[in-house]
Amino acid sequence: MARTDLLKGIGVFAVVVVVIVAATVATGTLLSNPSTDGSVDAPAYDDQLLPTAVDDDGSVGAPDGDGTKTVVIDKSHGNALSESEMQPFVDALVRDGHDVRFYTGGTGGSGGFSGGLSSGSSGLNATLRSADAFVVANPASSYTTGEINGLDAFAEAGGRVLLLADPVDPSTGGQSVSIPNPLGTSTGSTVTPGQPTNLAANFGVSFGAGYLFDMTDNANNFQRLYAQPSGDSSLTEGVDRIVLDDATPLATSSEGTAVVESQDAQLSSTRRGGTYTVAAQTGNVVTIGDTNFLEPASATVADNEAFLTNLAEFLVNGDKEPGAPEAAGPSAGTGTGGFGGPTQPGTTPTVPSNGTSFPTGNGTSP
């Protein structure tokens, strides 16, 4: 019995020794023969997932224009775009000798301009009479009837208007205007905080409620869209493609012309894929569904600098009639809108009944 136990113990010891020796030999073999080609045998690794460099080597050029023009940028409606966020654009205008003013509202004294510049009058429409171009970006409040009428007269007289806005969350509430919703399936009041809804509607333009994205062809982020010129326009001269970050689509009346569009994009609110207009022109008014391309970090990406230079030229190459819009007469009311009747805060116009209509869709199902 004791001999049997001894033999079993010897057998177990032998097995343990064999296992240890085998493990030692295997480890030595692995350590002495490392891979020499530097490759990684990882099926999940895909070099196609590496970020693709996007050109970023230009600068916003000074616009070509005759004489010194005055460009007014609105800050009187709680506009969510600071001077620093559009510095490359402002610098280009100033570098060419143009006067850039930020209008903050108010009456008398500084005339509502930051920096103590005096307009000599009161109200937005009085300011427009000494301006050649007007820029609106992401306003937090709607424009009054008097202000809209004044800007309409301003554009009719040759003044240039630039409207810009980003996507907004409808759940946050805000201004509304009763116009057909061209990017959805229903009609009625479209809630668009942060967008110049009622002002844009006066010029036959509607901003979308969602953001555009592209999961396949993008500038290293699904919301950083590539957008291309749509036909021939001085606004896209020298532009092959631009990059827009968190853009919203536009719909226009038959009088509007698409200038830049994003192809094969999808709209977040509908998941509908197709080609979407992101910049449009209606006479002396240009509308763009993005503001991020103005910022220093984006102004020179792809062909953004060429597009910005062209936008600056658009603003300073108008030929506005002196004194427009005309001051309101004695019977026109005394509201702060100051043009063609009393101001009616909270009142929102509808698209003029001139036979034009918004399209019922923008983009087609893939």
Wavefront OBJ file of the C-alpha trace (Angstrom):
o trace
v 0.000 0.000 0.000
v 2.807 2.356 0.855
v 4.598 1.472 -2.380
v 1.491 2.339 -4.395
v 1.201 5.725 -2.754
v 4.868 6.372 -3.434
v 4.489 5.564 -7.129
v 1.484 7.883 -7.385
v 3.445 10.722 -5.804
v 6.351 10.197 -8.192
v 3.926 10.245 -11.142
v 2.316 13.508 -10.090
v 5.733 15.096 -9.580
v 6.836 14.004 -13.043
v 3.753 15.518 -14.669
v 4.298 18.842 -12.895
v 7.925 18.922 -14.014
v 6.945 18.238 -17.617
v 4.334 21.041 -17.580
v 6.777 23.561 -16.148
v 9.478 22.683 -18.680
v 7.029 22.916 -21.584
v 5.762 26.309 -20.447
v 9.301 27.615 -20.073
v 10.265 26.481 -23.584
v 7.138 28.029 -25.115
v 7.703 31.359 -23.391
v 11.317 31.484 -24.556
v 10.261 30.790 -28.112
v 7.731 33.648 -28.129
v 10.152 36.132 -26.624
v 12.988 35.212 -28.939
v 10.904 35.587 -32.140
v 9.021 38.903 -32.027
v 7.228 40.193 -35.129
v 9.657 42.145 -37.298
v 7.233 43.829 -39.739
v 5.468 46.019 -37.131
v 2.043 44.890 -38.272
v -0.833 44.392 -35.876
v -3.036 41.401 -36.351
v -6.220 43.129 -35.256
v -9.239 42.539 -37.520
v -11.049 45.496 -35.899
v -8.311 47.925 -36.969
v -9.158 49.786 -40.174
v -6.956 52.557 -41.525
v -10.015 53.951 -43.307
v -11.204 55.168 -39.906
v -8.272 57.543 -39.539
v -9.219 61.257 -39.858
v -8.696 62.824 -43.267
v -6.904 66.150 -43.240
v -9.003 69.092 -44.425
v -7.238 72.024 -46.083
v -6.773 74.932 -43.679
v -4.162 77.224 -45.160
v -5.897 80.362 -46.428
v -7.037 83.723 -45.144
v -10.133 85.844 -45.670
v -9.222 88.422 -48.290
v -10.165 92.082 -48.369
v -13.243 92.575 -50.570
v -13.043 94.543 -53.788
v -15.306 97.550 -53.610
v -15.526 101.197 -54.607
v -15.278 103.724 -51.804
v -15.958 103.264 -48.107
v -19.205 101.552 -47.142
v -20.900 101.219 -43.764
v -21.802 97.715 -42.625
v -24.056 97.501 -39.562
v -24.202 94.274 -37.557
v -27.280 93.923 -35.378
v -26.825 93.240 -31.658
v -30.084 94.843 -30.517
v -32.162 91.651 -30.591
v -30.063 89.566 -28.223
v -28.115 88.214 -31.179
v -26.081 85.173 -30.163
v -22.959 85.894 -32.194
v -20.160 87.970 -30.714
v -17.652 90.182 -32.483
v -14.851 87.732 -31.658
v -16.790 84.877 -33.258
v -16.887 86.712 -36.582
v -13.504 88.426 -36.301
v -12.015 87.187 -39.624
v -15.049 88.551 -41.493
v -14.976 91.913 -39.685
v -11.203 92.208 -40.127
v -11.510 91.699 -43.886
v -14.036 94.536 -44.165
v -12.022 96.891 -41.985
v -8.787 96.055 -43.809
v -10.385 97.319 -47.027
v -11.310 100.615 -45.362
v -14.984 99.957 -44.639
v -16.804 101.082 -41.512
v -18.175 98.189 -39.431
v -20.584 99.086 -36.624
v -22.374 96.954 -34.041
v -25.872 98.299 -33.432
v -27.042 97.704 -29.866
v -30.323 99.620 -29.908
v -31.392 102.561 -27.756
v -31.952 106.177 -28.669
v -29.820 109.289 -28.602
v -26.379 109.526 -27.016
v -24.264 106.898 -28.704
v -27.017 106.242 -31.208
v -27.191 102.625 -30.162
v -23.737 101.775 -31.478
v -21.107 100.060 -29.417
v -17.941 102.118 -29.208
v -19.799 105.410 -28.815
v -20.495 106.009 -32.507
v -23.349 108.433 -33.031
v -26.067 107.935 -35.623
v -27.643 111.335 -35.042
v -31.111 109.750 -34.844
v -32.934 107.042 -32.940
v -34.207 103.592 -33.806
v -33.078 100.866 -36.165
v -34.563 102.457 -39.281
v -32.780 105.741 -38.625
v -29.581 103.693 -38.409
v -30.337 102.043 -41.739
v -30.491 105.436 -43.435
v -26.744 105.863 -42.902
v -25.870 102.229 -43.664
v -25.071 100.360 -46.869
v -25.425 96.809 -45.527
v -27.068 95.127 -42.550
v -26.172 91.787 -40.954
v -28.484 89.712 -38.748
v -27.319 86.552 -36.938
v -29.142 84.377 -34.391
v -31.529 86.949 -32.892
v -33.214 86.006 -29.614
v -36.269 88.189 -30.258
v -38.435 88.822 -33.281
v -38.363 91.972 -35.391
v -41.223 94.425 -35.172
v -43.464 95.232 -38.090
v -41.849 98.662 -38.403
v -38.353 97.167 -38.441
v -39.313 94.594 -41.072
v -40.919 97.252 -43.271
v -37.803 99.397 -42.885
v -35.461 96.556 -43.852
v -37.681 95.721 -46.804
v -37.446 99.323 -48.024
v -33.712 99.283 -47.300
v -33.213 96.242 -49.560
v -35.521 97.655 -52.236
v -33.374 100.815 -52.282
v -30.201 98.832 -52.957
v -29.070 98.080 -49.408
v -27.541 94.656 -48.859
v -28.901 92.312 -46.162
v -27.251 89.162 -44.781
v -29.313 86.794 -42.603
v -27.623 83.934 -40.734
v -28.941 81.394 -38.246
v -28.076 78.047 -36.677
v -30.411 75.155 -35.877
v -32.479 75.570 -32.741
v -34.298 73.258 -30.369
v -38.059 73.821 -30.824
v -38.652 72.718 -27.226
v -36.927 75.866 -25.928
v -39.721 78.092 -27.168
v -39.330 81.496 -28.835
v -40.706 83.590 -31.622
v -43.122 82.121 -34.112
v -44.616 83.036 -37.450
v -47.570 81.504 -39.239
v -46.130 80.229 -42.508
v -46.217 76.822 -44.218
v -43.553 74.560 -42.777
v -41.555 73.506 -45.865
v -39.397 71.007 -43.985
v -42.129 69.081 -42.224
v -45.508 67.591 -42.915
v -47.736 70.094 -41.167
v -48.527 73.784 -41.458
v -49.032 76.417 -38.828
v -46.853 78.147 -36.294
v -43.163 77.312 -36.588
v -41.266 77.888 -33.349
v -37.732 79.047 -34.089
v -35.869 80.702 -31.233
v -32.574 82.173 -32.338
v -33.600 82.530 -35.973
v -34.881 85.687 -37.736
v -38.071 83.860 -38.630
v -40.470 86.689 -39.327
v -37.811 88.826 -41.020
v -36.721 85.974 -43.307
v -40.347 85.177 -44.120
v -40.772 88.709 -45.434
v -38.092 87.894 -48.015
v -39.603 84.496 -48.847
v -37.154 82.340 -46.884
v -37.712 79.754 -44.162
v -35.087 78.238 -41.840
v -35.260 74.556 -40.953
v -35.952 73.258 -37.455
v -33.270 70.556 -37.360
v -29.603 70.135 -38.251
v -28.030 68.471 -41.256
v -25.597 65.579 -41.004
v -23.688 63.169 -43.236
v -22.407 59.884 -41.847
v -20.134 59.030 -44.791
v -18.642 62.080 -46.517
v -17.837 64.702 -43.886
v -15.000 66.794 -42.463
v -14.190 64.292 -39.681
v -17.472 64.787 -37.862
v -20.936 63.811 -39.032
v -22.223 67.363 -38.427
v -19.322 69.044 -40.259
v -20.817 69.042 -43.735
v -19.271 69.606 -47.099
v -21.372 71.929 -49.248
v -20.917 72.839 -52.904
v -21.946 75.721 -55.179
v -25.348 75.357 -56.807
v -24.940 76.950 -60.218
v -23.055 80.118 -61.121
v -22.975 82.948 -58.596
v -20.505 85.651 -57.655
v -20.892 84.404 -54.089
v -19.227 81.107 -54.977
v -16.479 82.346 -57.272
v -13.323 80.382 -56.510
v -15.241 77.989 -54.268
v -15.075 74.226 -54.799
v -16.544 73.247 -51.449
v -17.020 74.758 -48.014
v -17.398 73.211 -44.566
v -20.420 74.045 -42.412
v -20.707 72.871 -38.819
v -24.187 72.222 -37.420
v -26.042 73.763 -40.372
v -29.783 74.059 -40.912
v -31.479 73.864 -44.332
v -33.346 76.650 -46.078
v -36.486 76.715 -48.178
v -37.205 79.645 -50.467
v -40.031 81.003 -52.547
v -39.809 80.907 -56.332
v -38.035 84.278 -56.239
v -35.089 82.832 -54.328
v -32.056 81.102 -55.813
v -30.024 78.369 -54.169
v -26.367 79.396 -53.921
v -24.808 76.579 -51.873
v -26.204 73.118 -51.208
v -25.212 69.996 -49.306
v -25.659 66.767 -51.218
v -26.577 63.390 -49.733
v -27.193 64.925 -46.315
v -29.884 64.000 -43.817
v -32.097 66.237 -41.704
v -32.160 65.378 -37.997
v -35.848 66.152 -37.516
v -37.068 63.879 -40.323
v -34.104 61.570 -41.132
v -34.903 62.374 -44.750
v -31.933 62.244 -47.092
v -31.310 64.361 -50.159
v -29.833 67.625 -51.387
v -30.471 70.594 -49.111
v -30.016 74.309 -49.739
v -27.846 75.947 -47.069
v -27.315 79.369 -48.696
v -29.736 81.292 -50.911
v -30.110 84.712 -52.488
v -33.219 86.773 -53.137
v -32.226 90.035 -54.800
v -30.227 92.076 -52.302
v -30.764 89.545 -49.494
v -28.540 86.532 -48.802
v -29.579 83.899 -46.258
v -27.288 81.214 -44.786
v -28.229 78.389 -42.427
v -25.009 78.478 -40.409
v -22.812 80.891 -38.447
v -19.932 78.648 -37.382
v -18.084 79.131 -40.675
v -17.493 82.761 -39.628
v -15.436 81.794 -36.581
v -11.621 81.908 -36.566
v -11.334 78.113 -36.253
v -13.500 77.549 -39.358
v -13.001 80.632 -41.536
v -10.059 79.164 -43.469
v -11.142 75.514 -43.654
v -11.571 74.149 -47.199
v -12.756 77.121 -49.340
v -14.498 78.963 -46.510
v -12.130 81.933 -46.841
v -13.092 82.414 -50.510
v -16.792 82.220 -49.630
v -16.348 84.771 -46.831
v -14.434 87.113 -49.119
v -17.280 86.897 -51.649
v -19.848 87.593 -48.927
v -17.920 90.674 -47.869
v -17.833 91.874 -51.487
v -21.586 91.320 -51.732
v -22.159 93.581 -48.719
v -20.010 96.483 -49.939
v -20.875 96.422 -53.639
v -24.470 97.548 -53.353
v -25.653 100.934 -54.587
v -28.150 102.069 -51.983
v -30.208 105.184 -52.522
v -29.297 107.896 -49.986
v -31.689 108.301 -47.059
v -33.492 104.975 -47.413
v -35.636 103.926 -45.675
v -37.496 107.226 -45.519
v -38.512 108.570 -42.124
v -42.105 107.978 -41.105
v -44.521 110.859 -41.665
v -46.687 112.471 -38.956
v -49.558 110.065 -39.626
v -47.390 106.961 -39.574
v -47.391 106.428 -35.825
v -44.832 106.890 -33.118
v -43.589 103.384 -32.377
v -39.906 102.591 -32.070
v -40.052 100.710 -35.337
v -40.113 104.154 -36.933
v -41.299 103.200 -40.403
v -44.659 103.066 -42.086
v -46.825 102.779 -38.981
v -46.702 102.167 -35.272
v -44.624 99.403 -33.829
v -46.600 96.301 -32.938
v -44.447 94.124 -30.696
v -45.186 90.457 -31.040
v -46.857 90.911 -34.434
v -45.489 88.650 -37.129
v -46.125 89.053 -40.844
v -46.929 86.282 -43.223
v -45.321 85.647 -46.571
v -46.723 88.177 -49.082
v -49.559 86.776 -51.179
v -47.764 87.333 -54.472
v -48.466 83.968 -55.993
v -45.342 82.341 -54.586
v -45.315 79.423 -52.210
v -42.869 77.322 -50.300
v -42.107 73.805 -51.517
v -43.703 71.046 -49.483
v -40.440 69.164 -49.061
v -36.689 69.583 -49.181
v -34.859 66.364 -49.791
v -36.065 63.018 -50.964
v -36.164 59.697 -49.245
v -33.009 57.706 -50.011
l 1 2 3 4 5 6 7 8 9 10 11 12 13 14 15 16 17 18 19 20 21 22 23 24 25 26 27 28 29 30 31 32 33 34 35 36 37 38 39 40 41 42 43 44 45 46 47 48 49 50 51 52 53 54 55 56 57 58 59 60 61 62 63 64 65 66 67 68 69 70 71 72 73 74 75 76 77 78 79 80 81 82 83 84 85 86 87 88 89 90 91 92 93 94 95 96 97 98 99 100 101 102 103 104 105 106 107 108 109 110 111 112 113 114 115 116 117 118 119 120 121 122 123 124 125 126 127 128 129 130 131 132 133 134 135 136 137 138 139 140 141 142 143 144 145 146 147 148 149 150 151 152 153 154 155 156 157 158 159 160 161 162 163 164 165 166 167 168 169 170 171 172 173 174 175 176 177 178 179 180 181 182 183 184 185 186 187 188 189 190 191 192 193 194 195 196 197 198 199 200 201 202 203 204 205 206 207 208 209 210 211 212 213 214 215 216 217 218 219 220 221 222 223 224 225 226 227 228 229 230 231 232 233 234 235 236 237 238 239 240 241 242 243 244 245 246 247 248 249 250 251 252 253 254 255 256 257 258 259 260 261 262 263 264 265 266 267 268 269 270 271 272 273 274 275 276 277 278 279 280 281 282 283 284 285 286 287 288 289 290 291 292 293 294 295 296 297 298 299 300 301 302 303 304 305 306 307 308 309 310 311 312 313 314 315 316 317 318 319 320 321 322 323 324 325 326 327 328 329 330 331 332 333 334 335 336 337 338 339 340 341 342 343 344 345 346 347 348 349 350 351 352 353 354 355 356 357 358 359 360 361 362 363 364 365 366
